[in-house]
């Protein structure tokens, strides 16, 4: 059970942006909403919805939603 929580935590931090507490908060809200709507609307593919969100965020903005660019 703890592995699921660690997976969610990793995805939240990567989506929000490493080094940004506000980004982690935004990432947690985004992943939570995406996962909840995924389970409600398309239950067959619900386990993939947060991975799709992770891939899209990393393709569009590799530093995360509110992450800082590395110098």
C-alpha distances in whole Angstrom, upper triangle without the diagonal:
4,5,6,7,9,10,11,13,15,16,17,19,21,22,23,25,24,27,27,25,27,25,22,22,24,21,19,21,22,18,17,21,21,17,18,22,20,18,22,24,23,20,21,20,18,15,18,19,18,19,22,22,21,24,26,26,26,29,31,30,29,29,26,28,29,29,32,34,34,37
4,5,5,6,9,10,11,12,14,15,17,18,20,21,22,21,23,24,22,24,23,19,20,22,20,17,20,21,18,17,21,21,18,19,23,22,20,23,26,25,22,23,22,19,17,19,20,18,18,22,22,20,23,26,25,25,28,30,29,27,26,24,26,27,26,29,31,31,34
4,5,5,6,9,10,10,12,14,15,17,18,20,21,20,23,23,22,24,22,19,21,22,19,17,20,20,17,17,20,20,17,19,22,20,19,23,25,23,21,21,20,18,14,16,18,15,16,19,19,18,20,23,23,22,25,27,26,24,24,22,24,26,25,28,29,29,33
4,5,5,6,9,10,11,12,14,16,17,18,20,20,22,23,21,23,21,18,19,20,17,14,17,17,14,13,17,16,13,15,18,17,16,19,21,20,18,18,17,14,11,13,15,12,13,17,17,16,18,21,21,21,24,26,25,23,23,21,22,24,24,27,29,29,33
4,5,5,6,9,10,10,12,14,15,16,18,18,20,20,18,20,18,15,16,17,15,12,15,16,13,12,16,16,13,15,18,18,17,20,22,22,20,21,19,16,14,16,16,13,14,18,17,16,19,21,20,21,24,25,24,23,22,20,21,22,22,25,27,28,31
4,5,5,6,9,10,11,12,14,15,16,15,18,18,17,19,18,14,16,18,15,13,16,17,14,14,18,17,15,18,21,20,19,23,25,24,22,23,21,18,15,16,17,14,14,18,17,15,18,21,19,19,22,24,23,21,20,18,20,21,20,23,25,25,28
4,5,5,6,9,10,11,12,14,15,15,18,18,18,19,17,14,16,17,13,12,15,15,12,13,16,15,13,16,19,17,17,21,22,21,19,20,17,15,12,13,14,10,10,14,14,12,14,17,16,16,19,21,20,19,19,16,18,20,19,22,24,24,28
4,5,5,6,9,10,10,12,14,14,17,17,16,17,15,12,13,14,10,9,12,12,8,9,13,12,10,13,16,15,15,18,20,19,18,19,17,14,11,12,12,9,10,13,12,11,14,16,15,16,19,20,19,18,18,15,16,18,18,21,23,24,28
4,5,5,6,9,10,10,12,12,14,14,13,14,13,9,11,13,10,8,12,12,10,11,14,14,13,16,19,18,18,21,23,23,22,23,20,17,15,16,15,12,13,16,14,12,16,18,16,16,20,21,19,17,16,14,15,16,16,19,21,22,25
4,5,5,6,9,10,11,10,13,14,14,15,13,10,13,14,10,10,14,14,11,13,16,15,15,18,20,19,20,23,24,23,23,23,20,18,15,15,15,11,11,14,13,10,13,16,14,13,17,18,17,15,14,12,14,15,14,17,19,19,23
4,6,5,6,8,10,11,14,14,14,15,12,10,12,12,8,9,12,11,8,11,13,12,12,15,17,16,17,20,21,20,20,21,17,15,13,12,12,8,8,11,9,7,10,12,11,11,14,15,14,13,13,10,12,14,14,17,18,19,23
4,6,5,6,8,10,12,11,11,11,9,6,8,9,5,5,9,8,7,9,12,12,12,14,16,16,18,20,21,21,21,22,19,17,15,15,13,9,11,13,10,9,12,13,11,12,16,16,14,14,13,10,10,12,12,16,18,19,23
4,6,5,6,6,9,9,9,10,8,5,9,10,7,8,11,11,10,13,15,15,15,18,20,20,21,24,25,25,25,26,23,20,18,18,16,13,13,15,13,10,13,15,12,12,16,16,14,12,11,8,10,10,10,13,15,16,20
4,6,5,6,10,10,12,13,9,8,11,11,8,10,13,12,11,14,16,15,16,19,20,20,22,24,25,24,24,25,22,20,18,16,15,12,11,13,11,8,10,12,9,8,12,13,11,9,8,6,9,10,9,12,13,14,18
4,6,8,11,11,12,11,8,8,10,9,5,8,11,9,8,12,13,12,13,17,17,17,19,22,22,22,22,23,20,18,17,15,13,10,10,11,8,6,9,10,6,7,11,11,9,9,8,5,6,9,9,12,14,16,20
4,7,9,7,8,8,4,4,7,6,4,7,10,9,9,12,14,14,15,18,19,19,21,23,24,24,25,26,23,21,20,18,16,13,14,15,11,10,13,13,9,10,14,13,10,10,8,5,5,6,7,10,13,15,19
4,6,6,8,9,6,7,10,9,8,11,13,13,13,16,18,17,19,21,22,22,25,27,27,27,28,29,25,23,22,20,19,15,16,17,14,11,13,14,10,10,13,13,10,9,6,4,6,5,4,7,10,11,15
4,6,8,10,8,8,11,12,11,13,16,15,15,18,20,20,21,24,25,25,27,29,30,30,30,31,28,25,24,22,21,18,17,19,16,14,16,17,13,12,16,16,12,11,7,7,10,8,6,8,10,10,14
4,7,9,8,9,12,13,12,14,17,17,18,20,22,23,23,26,28,28,30,32,33,33,33,34,31,28,27,26,24,21,21,22,20,17,19,20,16,16,19,18,15,13,10,10,11,9,7,7,10,10,13
4,5,5,6,9,10,10,12,14,15,16,18,20,21,22,24,25,26,28,30,31,31,32,33,30,27,26,25,23,20,21,22,19,17,19,19,15,16,19,18,14,14,10,9,9,7,6,8,11,13,16
4,5,5,6,9,10,11,13,14,15,16,18,20,21,22,24,25,27,29,30,31,31,33,30,27,26,25,23,20,21,23,19,18,21,21,17,18,21,20,17,17,14,12,11,9,9,11,15,16,19
4,5,5,6,8,10,11,12,14,15,17,18,20,21,23,24,26,27,28,29,30,32,29,26,26,25,23,19,21,22,18,17,20,20,16,18,21,19,16,17,14,11,10,7,9,12,15,17,20
4,5,5,6,8,10,10,12,14,15,16,18,20,21,22,24,25,26,27,28,29,26,24,23,22,20,16,18,18,15,14,17,16,12,14,17,15,13,13,10,8,6,5,7,10,13,15,19
4,5,5,6,9,10,10,12,14,15,16,18,20,20,22,24,25,26,26,28,25,22,21,20,18,15,16,18,15,13,17,17,13,15,18,17,15,15,12,9,9,8,9,12,16,17,21
4,5,5,6,9,10,11,12,14,15,16,18,20,21,23,24,25,25,28,25,22,21,21,19,16,18,19,16,15,19,18,15,17,20,19,17,17,15,12,10,10,12,15,18,20,24
4,5,5,6,9,10,11,12,14,15,16,18,20,21,22,23,24,26,23,20,20,20,17,14,16,17,13,13,17,16,13,15,18,16,14,16,14,10,8,8,11,14,18,20,23
4,5,5,6,8,10,10,12,14,15,16,18,20,21,21,22,24,21,18,17,17,14,11,13,14,10,10,13,13,10,12,15,15,13,14,12,9,7,9,11,14,17,19,23
4,5,5,6,8,10,10,12,14,15,16,18,20,20,20,23,20,17,16,16,14,11,14,15,12,12,16,16,13,15,19,18,17,17,16,12,11,12,14,18,20,22,26
4,6,5,6,8,10,11,12,14,15,16,18,19,20,22,20,17,17,17,14,12,15,16,12,13,17,16,14,17,20,19,18,19,18,14,12,13,16,19,22,24,28
4,5,5,6,8,10,11,12,14,15,16,17,18,20,18,15,15,15,11,9,12,12,9,10,14,13,11,14,16,15,15,16,16,12,10,12,15,19,21,23,27
4,5,5,6,8,10,10,12,14,15,15,16,18,15,12,12,12,9,6,9,10,8,9,12,12,11,14,16,16,16,16,16,13,12,14,16,20,22,24,28
4,6,5,6,9,10,11,12,14,15,15,18,16,12,12,13,11,9,12,13,11,12,16,16,15,17,20,20,19,20,20,16,15,17,19,23,25,27,31
4,5,5,6,8,10,11,12,13,14,17,15,12,13,14,10,10,13,13,11,13,16,15,15,18,20,19,20,21,21,17,15,18,20,24,26,29,32
4,6,5,6,9,10,10,11,12,14,12,9,11,10,7,7,10,10,8,11,13,13,13,16,17,17,18,19,20,16,15,18,20,24,25,28,31
4,6,5,6,9,10,10,10,12,10,7,8,9,6,6,10,11,9,12,14,15,15,17,19,20,20,21,21,18,17,20,22,25,27,29,33
4,5,5,6,9,10,10,13,12,8,10,12,10,10,13,14,13,15,18,18,18,21,23,23,23,24,24,21,20,22,24,28,30,32,36
4,5,5,6,8,9,12,11,8,11,12,9,10,14,13,12,15,18,17,18,21,22,22,23,24,25,21,20,23,25,29,31,33,37
4,5,5,5,6,9,7,5,8,9,6,8,11,11,11,14,16,15,17,19,20,21,22,23,24,21,20,23,25,29,30,33,36
4,6,6,5,8,8,5,8,10,9,11,13,14,14,16,18,19,20,22,24,24,25,26,27,24,23,26,28,31,33,35,39
4,6,6,10,10,8,12,13,11,13,16,16,16,19,21,21,22,25,26,26,27,28,29,26,25,28,30,33,35,37,41
4,6,9,9,8,12,13,11,14,16,15,15,19,20,19,21,24,24,25,26,28,29,26,25,28,30,34,35,37,41
4,6,6,6,10,10,9,12,14,13,15,18,18,18,20,23,23,24,26,27,29,26,25,28,30,34,35,37,41
4,5,5,8,10,10,13,15,15,16,18,20,20,22,24,25,26,28,28,30,27,26,30,31,35,36,38,41
4,6,8,9,10,13,14,14,16,19,19,20,22,24,25,26,28,28,30,27,28,31,32,35,36,38,42
4,6,6,7,10,11,10,13,15,15,16,19,20,21,22,24,25,27,24,24,28,29,32,33,34,38
4,5,5,8,10,10,12,14,15,16,18,20,21,22,23,24,25,22,22,25,27,30,31,33,37
4,6,7,8,10,11,12,14,16,17,18,20,21,23,22,24,21,22,25,25,29,30,31,35
4,6,5,6,9,10,11,12,14,15,16,18,20,20,21,19,20,23,24,27,28,29,33
4,5,5,6,9,10,11,12,14,15,17,18,18,20,17,17,21,22,25,26,28,32
4,5,5,6,9,10,10,12,14,15,16,16,17,14,15,18,19,22,23,25,29
4,5,5,6,9,10,11,12,14,15,15,16,14,15,19,19,22,23,24,28
4,5,5,6,9,10,11,12,14,14,16,14,15,19,19,22,23,24,28
4,5,5,6,9,10,11,12,12,14,11,12,15,16,19,20,22,26
4,6,5,6,9,10,10,10,12,9,11,14,14,17,18,20,23
4,6,5,6,9,10,9,12,11,12,16,16,18,18,20,23
4,5,5,6,8,9,12,10,11,15,15,18,18,20,23
4,5,5,6,7,9,7,7,11,11,14,15,17,20
4,6,5,4,7,7,9,12,11,14,13,15,18
4,6,6,10,10,11,14,14,16,15,17,20
4,6,9,9,9,12,13,14,14,16,19
4,6,6,7,9,9,11,10,13,16
4,6,8,10,9,10,9,11,14
4,7,7,5,6,6,8,12
4,6,5,8,9,12,15
4,6,9,11,14,17
4,7,10,13,16
4,7,9,12
4,6,9
4,6
4
